[in-house]
Amino acid sequence: MVHSTLFRLFISNELTDPLVSHCLIEGLDVGFFPIQPGGMNGLSVNIDDPKQSANITCDLDTDKLHGQYVLFDNTRDSQRCGDNKCEWHVKNDGLYLDIQGQQVFQAPWFL
């Protein structure tokens, strides 16, 4: 019997402008989601095998800021995201990942 693990991904908008996220889970388009300032959006992915590749890639856009980011990669994030939850914080200077209760800078915006 194979046990799957559910990983949850959260995107928190800490900008003063609305943010639009457009995400793909393993290439499957899950749609566009607007996130208001101070708001959050969540996605989930099931992993059947800890060594299995699983990715969530998101385009993040405001009127002025744009970027495409891999916000979940099972081989990279299954250990560093505590409690099977990855929390991303979108800020003016880029993206931060919550690692053991600390927001750690991960990527700048692509201007």
ZASE-734698 format. One record per residue (C-alpha): x, y, z. Coordinates in nm, 4 decimals. Layout:
N
<atom <X; Y; Z>>
...
end
This chain:
111
<atom <0.0000; 0.0000; 0.0000>>
<atom <0.1362; 0.3390; -0.1057>>
<atom <0.0808; 0.6315; 0.1294>>
<atom <0.0575; 0.9699; -0.0308>>
<atom <0.1686; 1.2906; 0.1348>>
<atom <-0.0240; 1.6126; 0.0872>>
<atom <0.1892; 1.9256; 0.0531>>
<atom <0.0193; 2.2626; 0.0788>>
<atom <0.1503; 2.5757; -0.0870>>
<atom <0.0441; 2.9230; 0.0253>>
<atom <0.1148; 3.2526; -0.1513>>
<atom <0.0789; 3.5617; 0.0675>>
<atom <0.0552; 3.9028; -0.1006>>
<atom <0.2492; 4.1542; 0.1101>>
<atom <0.2454; 4.4153; -0.1665>>
<atom <0.0295; 4.7274; -0.1793>>
<atom <-0.1060; 4.6218; -0.5225>>
<atom <-0.3216; 4.3245; -0.6216>>
<atom <-0.1244; 4.0185; -0.7342>>
<atom <-0.2351; 3.7639; -0.9936>>
<atom <-0.1008; 3.4097; -0.9673>>
<atom <-0.1274; 3.1670; -1.2584>>
<atom <-0.0057; 2.8234; -1.1537>>
<atom <0.0660; 2.4866; -1.3113>>
<atom <0.0864; 2.1644; -1.1103>>
<atom <0.3028; 1.9203; -1.3052>>
<atom <0.2076; 2.1088; -1.6221>>
<atom <-0.1671; 2.1038; -1.5476>>
<atom <-0.3096; 2.4560; -1.5567>>
<atom <-0.5011; 2.5244; -1.2338>>
<atom <-0.6045; 2.8747; -1.3359>>
<atom <-0.5588; 3.2397; -1.2515>>
<atom <-0.6120; 3.3577; -0.8952>>
<atom <-0.6152; 3.7234; -0.7917>>
<atom <-0.4722; 3.7880; -0.4454>>
<atom <-0.5551; 4.1203; -0.2863>>
<atom <-0.2992; 4.3070; -0.0711>>
<atom <-0.2794; 4.1267; 0.2629>>
<atom <-0.4528; 3.8224; 0.1123>>
<atom <-0.3428; 3.4639; 0.0559>>
<atom <-0.4088; 3.1823; -0.1917>>
<atom <-0.3411; 2.8119; -0.1446>>
<atom <-0.2769; 2.5062; -0.3599>>
<atom <-0.2156; 2.1418; -0.2736>>
<atom <-0.0244; 1.8575; -0.4362>>
<atom <-0.0223; 1.4875; -0.3440>>
<atom <0.3104; 1.3050; -0.3488>>
<atom <0.2846; 0.9251; -0.3683>>
<atom <0.6578; 0.8649; -0.3514>>
<atom <0.9004; 1.0960; -0.1663>>
<atom <1.1461; 1.0565; -0.4551>>
<atom <0.8781; 1.1425; -0.7128>>
<atom <0.9175; 1.4681; -0.8984>>
<atom <0.6355; 1.7115; -0.8333>>
<atom <0.6440; 2.0776; -0.9239>>
<atom <0.4208; 2.3800; -0.8882>>
<atom <0.5248; 2.6644; -1.1167>>
<atom <0.3541; 3.0032; -1.0922>>
<atom <0.3560; 3.3235; -1.2909>>
<atom <0.3161; 3.6123; -1.0469>>
<atom <0.2154; 3.9517; -1.1837>>
<atom <0.1202; 4.3004; -1.0724>>
<atom <0.1027; 4.6072; -1.2954>>
<atom <0.4770; 4.6629; -1.2465>>
<atom <0.6280; 4.3348; -1.1216>>
<atom <0.6470; 4.0039; -1.3090>>
<atom <0.8096; 3.6665; -1.2675>>
<atom <0.7787; 3.2931; -1.3166>>
<atom <0.8886; 3.0800; -1.0228>>
<atom <0.8998; 2.7151; -0.9194>>
<atom <0.7218; 2.7520; -0.5857>>
<atom <0.7249; 2.3817; -0.5058>>
<atom <0.9745; 2.1178; -0.6145>>
<atom <0.9423; 1.7956; -0.4179>>
<atom <1.3134; 1.7156; -0.4286>>
<atom <1.4013; 2.0676; -0.3069>>
<atom <1.1141; 2.1538; -0.0745>>
<atom <0.9847; 1.8365; 0.0910>>
<atom <1.2476; 1.8737; 0.3636>>
<atom <1.2682; 2.2510; 0.4017>>
<atom <0.8934; 2.3174; 0.4156>>
<atom <0.7835; 2.2254; 0.7683>>
<atom <0.4584; 2.0403; 0.8404>>
<atom <0.4197; 1.9650; 0.4663>>
<atom <0.3427; 2.3326; 0.4081>>
<atom <0.5338; 2.5869; 0.1994>>
<atom <0.4493; 2.9493; 0.2750>>
<atom <0.5669; 3.2087; 0.0242>>
<atom <0.5618; 3.5799; 0.1015>>
<atom <0.5526; 3.8127; -0.1996>>
<atom <0.7185; 4.1473; -0.1239>>
<atom <0.8455; 4.4507; -0.3153>>
<atom <1.1992; 4.3114; -0.3471>>
<atom <1.1022; 3.9526; -0.4318>>
<atom <0.9859; 3.6228; -0.2876>>
<atom <1.0526; 3.4874; 0.0595>>
<atom <0.9953; 3.1321; 0.1842>>
<atom <0.9092; 3.0598; 0.5454>>
<atom <1.1799; 2.8187; 0.6660>>
<atom <1.1526; 2.7154; 1.0308>>
<atom <0.9576; 3.0312; 1.1186>>
<atom <1.1937; 3.2707; 0.9363>>
<atom <1.1177; 3.4453; 0.6078>>
<atom <1.4218; 3.3681; 0.3906>>
<atom <1.4792; 3.5588; 0.0646>>
<atom <1.4653; 3.3213; -0.2343>>
<atom <1.4252; 3.5169; -0.5593>>
<atom <1.4061; 3.8722; -0.6939>>
<atom <1.1443; 3.9995; -0.9350>>
<atom <1.2170; 3.9871; -1.3085>>
<atom <1.1663; 4.3465; -1.4180>>
end
